[in-house]
């Protein structure tokens, strides 16, 4: 794509803005937080000169900036996370009857993963990216992506498969690329 | 590697995540606000390429105590100096790899190196520091008086808070060093594969010292299109050269803006081996 950075920015927002917002929402679970994260990530991406900035590369920058922000937030909240079980009542027992409960349960479980695990899960299973494409987007190795996916899936196994614990223990199948 | 295939349990995950995202009404992105904020940030970044003053003099003028922190990370050293002991640092556990939000920038340019190591490319003019006083942190580099041609040496880079208010953020421990001849880059550092940053809080007048290694060797155009400069670069000819440093500072209090703090050139003599 040619043109100025502002043209790339406008095209990115028009064509991929919704996808970026959904990605941020799945990582945060809050519409307002997601919108703020995307807005900030866009400004971080286009707020400095970057030669040869194509639409795919700009989208990768923004996704990485969103993830970095989620990681930063996770670090800041780390202390609270470590002690919050002392202050809050136990969460209600999860119901497996209603599909919506299951859906919300899984999305919430994804958000409880380490941010990079969650990002890999979302990019792989929601955005349908290959392992190599995820590695390129997040700026990490394919091996790291596979590890994050494997660990994330193990953590989610009880939510996605009643026999998930067994699959996790026995190794399950492999991450498709 | 153990994990379900995309078309197995993965499909269920995808469907549920999709349903969850569909159930929420996303707030539209204000593209005008993005463009306006990006333009403002670009203007501010141009102004935030900072220069230092004679920091060694500043540090000496403070007459403060060296708090004596030495991290010894991969040959990178850091020590802190403060007039009233007003400098505080985060615990060692806070040391962590840099986020690397600009890590793809070098690749976008066709270079394997990334900023700030790419700021001064071999054979190109050295980035000029901004006007003193434009920003709170100034950077100065102190090089050895003389370095043998072809040899390695260590330079001290001092970052000083010259403002009236405390400054806090993340600082990359490895400064990017540049050797210049008549204002043109003849050597620059290649950076760390996994650069470490550290949280700092500098009181007014306080400073922090970083160290970095450099080589009295000459690179040419194209030598920095790799992950590091070639190992067999020719030695510099004896003579007078300049040395500059760039320090990466992330201003946490202002949305995590990443500033490249640029020092003015300091003199360094290269002598015959």
Interface residues (C-beta under 8 A of the other chain):
Chain A: X5 X6 X9 X10 X13 X14 X17 X18 X20 X21 X22 X25 X26 X31 X32 X34 X35 X38 X39 X40 X42 X43 X44 X46 X47 X48 X49 X50 X51 X52 X53 X57 X60 X61 X64 X65 X68 X69 X71 X72 X100 X102 X103 X104 X106 X107 X110 X121 X122 X124 X125 X126 X128 X139 X146 X147 X149 X150 X153 X154 X156 X160 X161 X164 X167 X168 X171 X172 X173 X174 X175 X176
Chain B: X1 X2 X3 X4 X5 X6 X7 X8 X9 X10 X11 X12 X13 X14 X16 X17 X18 X19 X20 X21 X23 X24 X25 X26 X27 X28 X29 X30 X31 X33 X34 X35 X37 X38 X40 X41 X42 X45 X99 X100 X101 X102 X103 X104 X105 X108 X109 X110 X255 X256
